[in-house]
Amino acid sequence: MSGGHGHDHGHGHGAVRAGSRHQRRLTLAFAVLAVFMVVEVVAGLATRSLALLSDAGHMFTDVLGMGMALAAVHLADRDRQDATRTFGLYRLEILAALANAVLLFGVAVYVLVEAVRRFDDPAEVLSGPMLVVALLGLGANIVAFLLLRSGSKESLNVEGAYLEVLSDTVGSVGVIVAAVVISITDWTWVDPLVGVAIGVFILPRTWRLGAKAVRILVQAAPGHIDLDAVRADLGGIGGVVDVHDLHVWTLTSDMEVATAHLMVGVGTDHHAVLDQARVILSDNHRIDHATLQIEPDDHHGCDEIHW
């Protein structure tokens, strides 16, 4: 590899500020749901409602998932000064999001299996207490939903928690409907039916969250970044004759990283090329963390590396 000029431009301070903001919102949502989770578990067992128990199960994954999310944000923030981890622990956020997806998937499958069993052997359900607890659960989920909504657009970790709360909100509405129907008609089969509906609603959203987390963990190029356009824009810089060894990946939510070798003609101002490349990557492609190597066009060897 030839020696060259490099440029590394990041937005770590912005990520830290965002992490602190996300941490505060996650903490509040965690506290609200943790308290009510206990209420739902006790009420679900007392009323023998599968719909309410499934909602309690989802709320449990909310609380557990948010606990992992908070731990990930805290550790990433605390570890950023550790020189032995050159990228910090930002990836913990993605691992937490993947774990949330796996938990949600497991709960949804359990509810579906249990609901099928109950269709053959319906359980008597206490619809009155079930309705009261479901209404309280809806209120708790709405509070958590509002706390996490804005952060879900900035952090995959928060998005995981947000999706759990969203599914739980829909679940609470389903439990309310089931309780009302049972109290009016005594149709106890509505309870497992709502449980199935909640599971079916959650599965595709869980799949998408897990797929996004896996895509980041295998360091695939972000879906919103056109690599051909990045290569063309860098190649269009005055003096650049070739762009190779281009890699773009996501380190964590809202933090894209790129490396590339730019081959330039002899006599080209390397500093000007680096400055233009930084502006292009940041303004055109939202990549603020880039390491670039400049190579003269009479140098050979680096472009032979392909991986």
Long-range contacts (C-beta under 8 A, 24 or more apart in sequence): 1-293, 1-301, 1-302, 2-293, 2-295, 2-296, 2-299, 2-301, 2-302, 4-261, 4-270, 4-293, 4-294, 4-295, 5-270, 5-271, 5-274, 5-292, 5-293, 5-294, 6-291, 6-292, 6-293, 7-274, 7-277, 7-278, 7-290, 7-291, 7-292, 8-289, 8-290, 8-291, 9-278, 9-282, 9-288, 9-289, 9-290, 10-288, 10-289, 11-255, 11-288, 11-289, 12-80, 15-90, 15-252, 15-254, 15-255, 16-77, 16-80, 18-154, 18-155, 18-254, 19-73, 19-76, 19-77, 20-77, 21-151, 22-73, 22-151, 22-154, 22-155, 22-157, 22-158, 23-70, 23-73, 23-74, 23-77, 25-147, 25-148, 25-151, 25-158, 26-66, 26-69, 26-70, 26-73, 26-148, 26-151, 26-158, 26-161, 27-70, 28-147, 29-66, 29-143, 29-144, 29-147, 29-148, 29-161, 29-165, 30-63, 30-66, 30-67, 30-70, 32-140, 32-143, 32-144, 32-147, 33-59, 33-62, 33-63, 33-66, 33-140, 33-141, 33-144, 33-165, 33-168, 34-63, 35-140, 36-136, 36-137, 36-140, 37-62, 37-63, 39-133, 39-136, 39-137, 40-133, 40-137, 43-129, 43-130, 43-133, 44-133, 46-126, 46-129, 47-125, 47-126, 47-127, 47-129, 47-130, 47-133, 48-123, 48-124, 48-125, 48-126, 49-125, 49-126, 49-130, 49-175, 49-178, 49-179, 49-191, 50-111, 50-114, 50-115, 50-118, 50-123, 50-191, 50-192, 50-195, 51-130, 51-171, 51-174, 51-175, 51-178, 51-179, 51-191, 51-192, 51-194, 51-195, 51-198, 52-130, 52-133, 52-134, 52-175, 54-107, 54-111, 54-114, 54-171, 54-195, 54-198, 54-199, 55-134, 55-137, 55-168, 55-171, 55-172, 55-174, 55-175, 55-198, 57-107, 57-110, 57-111, 58-104, 58-107, 58-164, 58-167, 58-168, 58-171, 58-198, 58-202, 59-137, 59-141, 59-168, 60-107, 61-100, 61-103, 61-104, 61-107, 61-164, 62-144, 62-161, 62-164, 62-165, 62-168, 64-103, 65-96, 65-99, 65-100, 65-103, 65-104, 65-160, 65-161, 65-164, 66-161, 66-164, 68-96, 68-99, 68-100, 69-93, 69-96, 69-97, 69-100, 69-157, 69-158, 69-160, 69-161, 71-96, 72-96, 72-157, 73-157, 76-252, 87-251, 90-251, 90-252, 90-255, 91-217, 91-251, 91-252, 93-155, 93-156, 93-157, 93-252, 93-253, 94-156, 94-157, 94-213, 94-216, 94-217, 94-252, 94-253, 95-213, 95-217, 96-157, 96-160, 97-156, 97-157, 97-159, 97-160, 97-209, 97-212, 97-213, 98-210, 98-213, 98-214, 98-217, 100-160, 100-161, 100-163, 100-164, 100-209, 101-160, 101-206, 101-207, 101-209, 101-210, 101-213, 102-210, 104-163, 104-164, 104-167, 104-202, 104-206, 104-209, 105-203, 105-206, 105-207, 105-210, 107-202, 108-198, 108-199, 108-200, 108-202, 108-203, 108-206, 109-199, 111-195, 111-196, 111-198, 111-199, 112-195, 112-196, 112-199, 112-200, 114-192, 114-195, 115-192, 115-193, 115-195, 115-196, 115-199, 116-192, 116-196, 118-191, 118-192, 118-195, 119-189, 119-192, 122-188, 122-189, 122-191, 122-192, 123-188, 123-191, 124-188, 125-182, 125-188, 125-191, 127-179, 127-180, 127-182, 127-183, 128-179, 128-183, 130-175, 130-178, 130-179, 130-182, 131-176, 131-179, 131-180, 131-183, 134-172, 134-175, 134-176, 134-179, 135-172, 135-176, 137-168, 137-172, 137-175, 138-169, 138-172, 138-173, 138-176, 141-165, 141-168, 141-169, 141-172, 142-169, 145-169, 154-253, 154-254, 155-253, 155-254, 156-209, 156-212, 156-213, 156-216, 156-252, 156-253, 157-253, 158-253, 159-209, 159-253, 160-209, 160-213, 163-205, 163-206, 163-209, 166-205, 167-198, 167-201, 167-202, 167-205, 170-198, 170-201, 171-198, 171-201, 174-198, 215-250, 216-249, 216-250, 216-252, 219-249, 219-250, 220-249, 221-248, 221-249, 222-248, 222-249, 222-250, 222-256, 224-286, 225-256, 225-285, 225-286, 225-287, 226-285, 229-284, 229-285, 230-258, 230-281, 230-285, 230-287, 233-280, 233-284, 233-285, 234-260, 234-262, 234-277, 234-280, 234-281, 237-262, 237-273, 237-276, 237-277, 237-280, 238-268, 238-272, 238-273, 238-276, 239-264, 239-265, 239-268, 239-269, 239-272, 239-273, 240-264, 240-268, 240-273, 241-265, 241-297, 242-297, 242-303, 244-302, 244-303, 245-293, 245-302, 245-303, 245-305, 248-287, 251-289, 255-288, 255-289, 256-285, 256-286, 256-287, 256-288, 256-289, 257-287, 257-289, 257-290, 258-287, 258-289, 258-290, 258-291, 259-290, 259-291, 259-292, 259-293, 260-290, 260-292, 260-293, 261-292, 261-293, 261-294, 261-295, 261-302, 261-303, 262-292, 262-293, 262-294, 262-295, 263-295, 263-296, 263-297, 263-299, 263-303, 264-294, 264-295, 264-296, 264-297, 265-296, 265-297, 266-296, 266-297, 266-298, 270-294
